[in-house]
Structure formats: C-alpha cells, structure tokens
Amino acid sequence: MGLGGLPVRSFFDSLLEPERAALLDAGRVRRWEAGELVVRAGDRAESATVLLSGSVKVHKTAVGGAEVVLALLGAGDLLGEMSAVREAVRSANATALQPTEGLVIPIHDLRTFLSAYSRATAALLETAISRLQLSDLRRIEFATAGSFARVATRLVELAERFGVEHEDGAIEVALPLTQEELAAWSASSRESTARALHTLRELDLLETGRRRLVVRDLEGLRLHAARL
C-alpha cells in the first residue's frame, strides 16, 4: 500500500497471465522519445495505452501559462482509459519523461477485451476508484499542508512507485524528473521546492543530483510528508 492506504500495484500487474496475453494481442506497441507527447489535451480519445516501459507525466497548462503536473505514470499503468471508454476528448496532456513504450489499444478492442475478462474490468474499476481517492486526498493536502510537506509527500510517492532499493536500504528513484516538474507536481514554487530539498538533504534523508534522486531514509521522509 502507498500513501493513504492506496494500492501501488499497476493495472497491468494486477492481471493474470492469460489476461495480459489477450491484452497484448488487442493492441500495438508504440515508442515515444523523451519530451514527445503521448496524449494531447483536446484530441478525441480513440484508444487507451498501457505503458510497458519508461514513464510519462500527465499535465495541464493553468491560467497564466504555468504547468500543473497531475500525475506520473510508469510501466504497467493505464493512460487515457476513461476518455476512451466515454469516447470523450482528452482532458490533459501526457508527455514522455524518457524513452517510453506503450501498448495502444483501440476503443473497440478495449471494450471487447473487457467484455471477455471480468477480472480485468474489476481491475480497471479499481484503478479508476484509486485515482479518484487520490484526487480527493490531494485536495485535502493542498488545503491543509504546507509546501514542505507536499514536496515530502511527492518524494515518498516517487520512492514507493518508482524506487529501486540498494543493498544499504537506500532507494534510488529511476525517473528523470526535473526540480521544476517536482515543483509543478507539488503545487509549490520552484524556490519552496528547492528549500525543501535542501532541508531534506541536511537531515540526511535525501541525496540529489542532476535528475537523480536517492531516498536515504524512507521512514524518516514519511514523517515529514503530509499526514492525511
């Protein structure tokens, strides 16, 4: 379980092997380079994508031009499924953070797959509910927690979802996230984010470098995260 007791397991990981094989047969693999748009806001949804490798950020442009990062998705996560099922327009952009591969599944084939595999439908529903719950937690967090706690919370999420544990217990986040993107995800200014990172380094909870992040003490970091 992750923050707030929400599951960390991805949609693809929750499927059984026959379900995964059927899903792979239903789509085609596509590759995106770092910085390339995977999904464009305003486009009509004609497919959903299961990420097979790499990572993407889901983001919008706020009034005034500032970027707001809504989510970070990695291997196994499902992208654009709600717009696809409703045949609606895309509500946000999704951009590859690194070379990324995904399984693109047309709407008709996705519906056929879900009709044939009830467990997969349940997994999709669980994914949707978890995202709604996380959205509610974020609203509470933004209303009650300061920027330092919000940054710490995002770092805990990064460690839980994208971290690779070393022999010494340190967790390296294998995600090329810039400080600006972390700030946009935390709804914090770049300056507040920089101060939070500096403090966490001083507490020996964190090591940072150019697009490199190592959590030295995850439990210690959790103590500074927003308590929701």
Secondary structure as the mmCIF struct_conf table of DSSP 4:
data_model
#
loop_
_struct_conf.conf_type_id
_struct_conf.id
_struct_conf.beg_label_comp_id
_struct_conf.beg_label_asym_id
_struct_conf.beg_label_seq_id
_struct_conf.end_label_comp_id
_struct_conf.end_label_asym_id
_struct_conf.end_label_seq_id
HELX_RH_3T_P HELX_RH_3T_P1 LEU A 3 GLY A 5
TURN_TY1_P TURN_TY1_P1 PHE A 11 PHE A 11
HELX_RH_3T_P HELX_RH_3T_P2 PHE A 12 SER A 14
BEND BEND1 LEU A 15 LEU A 15
HELX_RH_AL_P HELX_RH_AL_P1 GLU A 17 ALA A 26
BEND BEND2 GLY A 27 GLY A 27
STRN STRN1 ARG A 28 TRP A 32
TURN_TY1_P TURN_TY1_P2 ALA A 34 GLY A 35
STRN STRN2 LEU A 37 VAL A 39
TURN_TY1_P TURN_TY1_P3 ALA A 41 GLY A 42
BEND BEND3 ASP A 43 ASP A 43
STRN STRN3 ARG A 44 ARG A 44
HELX_LH_PP_P HELX_LH_PP_P1 ALA A 45 ALA A 45
STRN STRN4 SER A 47 SER A 53
BEND BEND4 GLY A 54 GLY A 54
STRN STRN5 SER A 55 THR A 61
TURN_TY1_P TURN_TY1_P4 VAL A 63 GLY A 64
BEND BEND5 GLY A 65 GLY A 65
STRN STRN6 GLU A 67 GLY A 74
TURN_TY1_P TURN_TY1_P5 ALA A 75 GLY A 76
STRN STRN7 LEU A 78 LEU A 79
BEND BEND6 GLY A 80 GLY A 80
HELX_RH_AL_P HELX_RH_AL_P2 GLU A 81 ARG A 86
TURN_TY1_P TURN_TY1_P6 GLU A 87 GLU A 87
STRN STRN8 VAL A 89 VAL A 89
BEND BEND7 ALA A 92 ALA A 92
STRN STRN9 ASN A 93 ALA A 96
BEND BEND8 LEU A 97 PRO A 99
STRN STRN10 THR A 100 PRO A 106
HELX_RH_AL_P HELX_RH_AL_P3 ILE A 107 ALA A 116
HELX_RH_AL_P HELX_RH_AL_P4 SER A 118 THR A 144
HELX_RH_AL_P HELX_RH_AL_P5 SER A 147 PHE A 162
STRN STRN11 GLY A 163 GLU A 165
TURN_TY1_P TURN_TY1_P7 GLU A 167 ASP A 168
BEND BEND9 GLY A 169 GLY A 169
STRN STRN12 ILE A 171 VAL A 173
HELX_RH_AL_P HELX_RH_AL_P6 GLN A 179 SER A 186
TURN_TY1_P TURN_TY1_P8 ALA A 187 ALA A 187
HELX_RH_AL_P HELX_RH_AL_P7 ARG A 190 GLU A 202
TURN_TY1_P TURN_TY1_P9 LEU A 203 ASP A 204
BEND BEND10 LEU A 205 LEU A 205
STRN STRN13 LEU A 206 GLY A 209
TURN_TY1_P TURN_TY1_P10 ARG A 210 ARG A 211
STRN STRN14 ARG A 212 VAL A 215
BEND BEND11 ARG A 216 ARG A 216
HELX_RH_AL_P HELX_RH_AL_P8 LEU A 218 HIS A 224
BEND BEND12 ALA A 225 ALA A 225
#
